[in-house]
């Protein structure tokens, strides 16, 4: 073993070795849960590669390391909740900092070139081949969430100035949100039935749409039940809307390798643009009709 490598880079090597055994264990465990044969084979292939990467580091550090149970459990939970694409791409992206370290080893350890290629290209390609059912329903989430954001921020902004009581605005928004979520769920069901797919269940598709709509509704109307001040309620509503936009687009940008900033700007422009126009309409209604409830 190179003495200079020991003293200067041993910590980096051990950290990377730990990541590789963690990843090997995660993929190995996930493979046992798979009913889809294609997914099972992909998980097993990546698990073998991660084990080979781990063995490479063992030769350098002369140390055996066990997988960290908490880390393994955390990523398995992420897979169950958010789907394979999001969780596993997050898992692989956390190794991005190791790329430069592998490059430093090219001359000393030629085998590191193969590992570098697998880490930066091959494993992402394999993950893209996975059948991620949760990602298939991302369209339903977009449908429900985006409609709720645009319609309710616009509606609540419009009636906020027409009405003087924030509780009235909150109740109005809640009733409208529940009704709209049922309508959206029904429309989504019919849409899925009209465009049949072996991978998409119309009932589940409609549930994703309706639930995402009602959850977004809850985020938007809660401030009107908490604050008496209409201005405070509106400010908190817009903050809640922006957090919802950030959260969803972070998920979809990681899962589908899309531009996070571009999507956030587009969604925010539509949502807040409609809200500002509705706010102005509400102001005109109150100014000309003197409506106060």
Backbone torsions as a table, in degrees:
resi	resn	phi	psi	omega
1	UNK	NA	140.9	179.8
2	UNK	-71.3	121.2	-177.8
3	UNK	-62.9	-39.9	179.3
4	UNK	-61.4	-39.0	179.2
5	UNK	-64.6	-41.1	180.0
6	UNK	-56.7	-52.5	-172.1
7	UNK	-74.1	-33.8	-173.9
8	UNK	-94.9	-31.5	-170.8
9	UNK	-125.8	8.4	-177.0
10	UNK	-59.7	-41.1	-180.0
11	UNK	-62.5	-41.1	177.8
12	UNK	-62.7	-43.5	-178.6
13	UNK	-63.0	-43.7	-179.7
14	UNK	-66.5	-36.2	178.1
15	UNK	-64.6	-43.4	179.9
16	UNK	-68.8	-37.3	177.7
17	UNK	-62.6	-39.4	178.3
18	UNK	-64.1	-42.8	178.4
19	UNK	-60.7	-40.3	-176.8
20	UNK	-67.7	-40.8	179.5
21	UNK	-72.6	-32.5	174.2
22	UNK	-62.4	-48.0	-177.9
23	UNK	-64.1	-42.3	177.7
24	UNK	-56.2	-46.0	-178.1
25	UNK	-66.9	-40.9	179.8
26	UNK	-60.5	-50.5	-178.5
27	UNK	-65.8	-36.9	180.0
28	UNK	-64.9	-44.1	178.6
29	UNK	-65.2	-44.8	-178.9
30	UNK	-61.8	-34.2	179.9
31	UNK	-61.7	-34.7	-178.1
32	UNK	-71.6	-19.7	-178.6
33	UNK	-89.8	-6.9	-170.0
34	UNK	-83.6	131.1	171.1
35	UNK	-91.2	-30.2	178.9
36	UNK	-75.0	117.2	-176.7
37	UNK	-62.2	-36.5	179.3
38	UNK	-62.8	-47.4	178.4
39	UNK	-61.0	-42.0	-178.7
40	UNK	-60.0	-44.9	-179.2
41	UNK	-65.8	-38.7	179.8
42	UNK	-66.3	-45.1	178.4
43	UNK	-60.4	-43.3	-179.1
44	UNK	-65.1	-39.0	179.4
45	UNK	-64.1	-47.0	180.0
46	UNK	-65.5	-37.7	179.0
47	UNK	-59.7	-42.2	179.0
48	UNK	-64.4	-40.7	-179.7
49	UNK	-65.4	-41.9	179.4
50	UNK	-64.5	-35.5	177.8
51	UNK	-66.9	-38.4	177.6
52	UNK	-65.0	-37.4	177.4
53	UNK	-64.8	-41.8	178.6
54	UNK	-61.4	-45.2	-179.6
55	UNK	-61.6	-34.5	177.0
56	UNK	-59.6	-43.9	-178.9
57	UNK	-72.6	-30.0	177.4
58	UNK	-61.7	-39.2	178.6
59	UNK	-62.0	-31.3	-178.0
60	UNK	-84.2	-44.1	-175.1
61	UNK	-89.3	-20.1	-175.8
62	UNK	59.2	32.2	179.1
63	UNK	-132.6	141.7	174.0
64	UNK	-98.6	138.1	-178.8
65	UNK	-129.7	141.7	177.1
66	UNK	-94.3	153.7	178.4
67	UNK	-65.6	146.7	177.7
68	UNK	-84.0	114.2	-173.2
69	UNK	-60.0	-39.7	-178.1
70	UNK	-63.4	-43.4	-179.8
71	UNK	-63.2	-45.0	179.0
72	UNK	-59.7	-47.9	-179.1
73	UNK	-62.5	-41.2	-178.6
74	UNK	-58.9	-46.7	-177.8
75	UNK	-73.6	-29.3	175.4
76	UNK	-67.1	-40.0	176.2
77	UNK	-63.6	-42.2	177.9
78	UNK	-58.5	-41.3	178.7
79	UNK	-62.2	-45.2	-178.1
80	UNK	-65.2	-38.3	-175.3
81	UNK	-85.9	-47.3	-171.8
82	UNK	-107.6	-4.6	178.6
83	UNK	97.9	162.5	-174.6
84	UNK	-69.1	-41.3	-175.3
85	UNK	-60.6	-48.3	-178.6
86	UNK	-64.7	-50.2	-174.8
87	UNK	-64.9	-45.7	-174.9
88	UNK	-76.3	-31.4	174.8
89	UNK	-70.4	-32.7	173.5
90	UNK	-64.5	-40.5	179.3
91	UNK	-61.8	-46.1	-178.3
92	UNK	-71.6	-36.3	-177.7
93	UNK	-69.0	-23.8	179.2
94	UNK	-70.9	-11.9	177.8
95	UNK	-92.6	3.6	-176.6
96	UNK	-56.1	-36.2	-178.7
97	UNK	-67.1	-17.3	-178.7
98	UNK	-81.6	-12.6	-176.1
99	UNK	-59.7	-46.0	-179.7
100	UNK	-63.7	-34.8	179.9
101	UNK	-65.0	-41.1	177.3
102	UNK	-62.8	-39.6	-179.8
103	UNK	-60.5	-36.2	-179.7
104	UNK	-65.2	-20.3	-175.4
105	UNK	-97.4	-2.3	-174.3
106	UNK	-53.2	-45.6	-175.9
107	UNK	-75.7	-37.8	-177.8
108	UNK	-76.3	-42.7	-177.8
109	UNK	-127.0	91.5	-177.8
110	UNK	-54.0	-30.2	-180.0
111	UNK	-59.4	-24.6	-177.6
112	UNK	-65.2	-22.8	179.0
113	UNK	-64.9	-41.8	179.4
114	UNK	-65.3	-42.8	-179.8
115	UNK	-64.6	-42.3	178.9
116	UNK	-58.3	-44.3	-179.7
117	UNK	-63.4	-42.8	179.6
118	UNK	-64.4	-42.4	-177.4
119	UNK	-66.7	-37.2	-173.2
120	UNK	-92.0	-23.3	-175.3
121	UNK	-127.7	-58.7	-168.5
122	UNK	-59.7	-45.6	-175.2
123	UNK	-68.6	-33.9	175.7
124	UNK	-65.8	-37.7	178.3
125	UNK	-64.4	-40.5	179.2
126	UNK	-65.7	-42.2	179.4
127	UNK	-62.5	-36.2	178.4
128	UNK	-64.9	-21.3	-179.7
129	UNK	-83.5	-9.6	-178.3
130	UNK	-67.5	147.1	175.0
131	UNK	-90.9	95.9	-176.4
132	UNK	-99.1	101.0	-175.6
133	UNK	-64.5	-35.3	179.9
134	UNK	-64.6	-36.0	-179.8
135	UNK	-70.6	-27.7	177.6
136	UNK	-63.5	-27.4	-178.5
137	UNK	-95.7	9.0	178.8
138	UNK	-60.2	-34.3	178.4
139	UNK	-61.0	-36.7	178.9
140	UNK	-67.9	-38.7	178.7
141	UNK	-65.3	-42.9	177.8
142	UNK	-59.8	-45.5	-178.4
143	UNK	-57.6	-49.8	-178.2
144	UNK	-70.9	-46.5	-175.8
145	UNK	-68.3	-46.2	-177.2
146	UNK	-65.0	-42.3	178.8
147	UNK	-63.5	-41.3	179.8
148	UNK	-65.1	-43.4	180.0
149	UNK	-61.4	-48.8	-177.1
150	UNK	-68.5	-49.4	-175.2
151	UNK	-68.3	-45.9	-173.4
152	UNK	-80.1	-36.5	176.0
153	UNK	-63.5	-38.3	177.2
154	UNK	-66.0	-46.6	-178.9
155	UNK	-64.9	-48.9	-178.0
156	UNK	-64.6	-37.9	177.6
157	UNK	-66.3	-38.5	-178.3
158	UNK	-67.7	-42.1	-176.7
159	UNK	-87.3	-11.6	-178.5
160	UNK	-61.3	-37.8	179.6
161	UNK	-86.9	-22.6	177.3
162	UNK	-74.5	-33.1	179.1
163	UNK	-104.7	149.5	-179.1
164	UNK	-100.0	-13.2	-176.8
165	UNK	-107.4	123.2	-178.5
166	UNK	-64.6	-32.1	179.5
167	UNK	-62.9	-39.6	178.4
168	UNK	-63.3	-42.5	178.7
169	UNK	-62.9	-43.3	-179.9
170	UNK	-63.2	-44.7	179.9
171	UNK	-65.3	-41.4	178.5
172	UNK	-61.5	-45.9	179.5
173	UNK	-64.2	-38.6	-179.6
174	UNK	-65.0	-46.2	179.5
175	UNK	-61.6	-46.0	179.6
176	UNK	-63.7	-39.1	-179.1
177	UNK	-65.5	-42.9	179.3
178	UNK	-64.3	-45.8	179.8
179	UNK	-62.2	-44.5	-178.2
180	UNK	-67.1	-35.2	-179.6
181	UNK	-65.2	-39.0	177.7
182	UNK	-67.0	-40.4	178.4
183	UNK	-64.0	-44.2	-179.6
184	UNK	-64.8	-40.2	179.5
185	UNK	-62.9	-42.5	178.4
186	UNK	-63.7	-43.2	179.3
187	UNK	-65.0	-39.6	179.5
188	UNK	-65.0	-38.0	178.4
189	UNK	-62.1	-47.3	-180.0
190	UNK	-64.6	-38.2	178.5
191	UNK	-62.1	-44.4	179.8
192	UNK	-66.9	-34.4	178.5
193	UNK	-69.8	-35.7	-179.6
194	UNK	-73.7	-25.0	179.2
195	UNK	-122.7	70.4	-173.5
196	UNK	-61.6	142.1	177.2
197	UNK	-141.5	139.8	179.6
198	UNK	-64.3	-27.0	-175.5
199	UNK	-89.2	-15.6	-175.0
200	UNK	-115.8	124.6	175.5
201	UNK	-89.3	119.1	-177.1
202	UNK	-54.0	-38.4	-178.9
203	UNK	-66.8	-45.0	179.1
204	UNK	-66.3	-38.9	177.9
205	UNK	-59.0	-44.8	-179.9
206	UNK	-67.5	-35.1	178.6
207	UNK	-66.3	-43.1	177.0
208	UNK	-58.4	-42.7	-179.1
209	UNK	-64.9	-50.1	-178.0
210	UNK	-64.5	-43.7	-178.5
211	UNK	-67.1	-42.3	179.2
212	UNK	-64.0	-34.2	178.6
213	UNK	-67.4	-47.1	-175.9
214	UNK	-70.6	-34.1	177.3
215	UNK	-67.3	-40.0	176.7
216	UNK	-65.5	-39.0	176.1
217	UNK	-57.9	-45.4	-179.3
218	UNK	-60.3	-43.0	179.3
219	UNK	-60.1	-39.8	-174.8
220	UNK	-77.8	-34.1	-174.2
221	UNK	-92.0	-20.5	-177.8
222	UNK	-52.1	-43.9	-179.6
223	UNK	-56.9	-30.9	-178.5
224	UNK	-72.6	-18.7	176.5
225	UNK	-91.5	-16.4	-177.3
226	UNK	-95.8	-43.8	-174.4
227	UNK	-103.1	139.8	174.6
228	UNK	-80.3	-31.0	-178.9
229	UNK	-75.4	127.7	-179.9
230	UNK	-65.7	-38.2	-179.8
231	UNK	-63.7	-45.6	179.0
232	UNK	-61.8	-41.3	-180.0
233	UNK	-62.2	-43.8	-179.4
234	UNK	-66.3	-41.9	179.4
235	UNK	-61.1	-46.3	-179.9
236	UNK	-66.9	-34.1	177.0
237	UNK	-62.2	-45.1	-179.7
238	UNK	-66.3	-37.2	176.9
239	UNK	-64.0	-44.3	177.9
240	UNK	-61.0	-41.7	179.1
241	UNK	-62.9	-42.6	-178.1
242	UNK	-67.8	-38.8	177.4
243	UNK	-63.8	-40.4	177.8
244	UNK	-62.1	-42.3	178.8
245	UNK	-63.4	-45.0	179.0
246	UNK	-61.8	-45.7	-176.0
247	UNK	-62.7	-49.3	-178.1
248	UNK	-64.4	-45.5	-176.3
249	UNK	-70.1	-27.6	172.9
250	UNK	-63.9	-45.1	179.6
251	UNK	-60.6	-52.3	-173.8
252	UNK	-70.9	-31.1	179.6
253	UNK	-69.6	-34.5	177.0
254	UNK	-74.7	-47.4	-175.2
255	UNK	-66.3	-35.7	-176.2
256	UNK	-112.8	6.5	-179.7
257	UNK	56.0	47.6	179.1
258	UNK	-106.1	165.6	-179.5
259	UNK	-72.1	117.9	-179.3
260	UNK	-68.4	-50.4	-175.5
261	UNK	-62.0	-45.7	-178.4
262	UNK	-61.2	-43.8	-178.2
263	UNK	-68.3	-39.9	179.2
264	UNK	-63.7	-43.4	-179.5
265	UNK	-64.1	-42.5	180.0
266	UNK	-64.0	-48.8	-177.6
267	UNK	-65.9	-39.2	179.7
268	UNK	-67.2	-41.3	-179.6
269	UNK	-61.1	-43.6	179.6
270	UNK	-67.3	-49.0	-176.5
271	UNK	-62.1	-52.2	-175.2
272	UNK	-78.6	-24.4	175.2
273	UNK	-65.3	-46.0	177.4
274	UNK	-63.6	-39.8	-179.3
275	UNK	-63.2	-41.8	-179.6
276	UNK	-65.4	-42.4	178.3
277	UNK	-63.1	-43.0	179.4
278	UNK	-65.8	-37.3	177.9
279	UNK	-61.3	-42.3	179.6
280	UNK	-65.9	-39.2	177.3
281	UNK	-63.4	-43.1	178.0
282	UNK	-61.1	-38.4	178.7
283	UNK	-64.2	-42.9	-179.7
284	UNK	-65.6	-38.8	178.0
285	UNK	-62.3	-44.5	179.9
286	UNK	-67.9	-39.4	-177.4
287	UNK	-67.6	-42.8	-175.0
288	UNK	-88.2	-29.2	-177.3
289	UNK	-106.4	-12.9	179.1
290	UNK	61.7	35.5	-176.4
291	UNK	-76.5	123.5	177.1
292	UNK	-138.3	125.1	179.3
293	UNK	-126.1	NA	NA
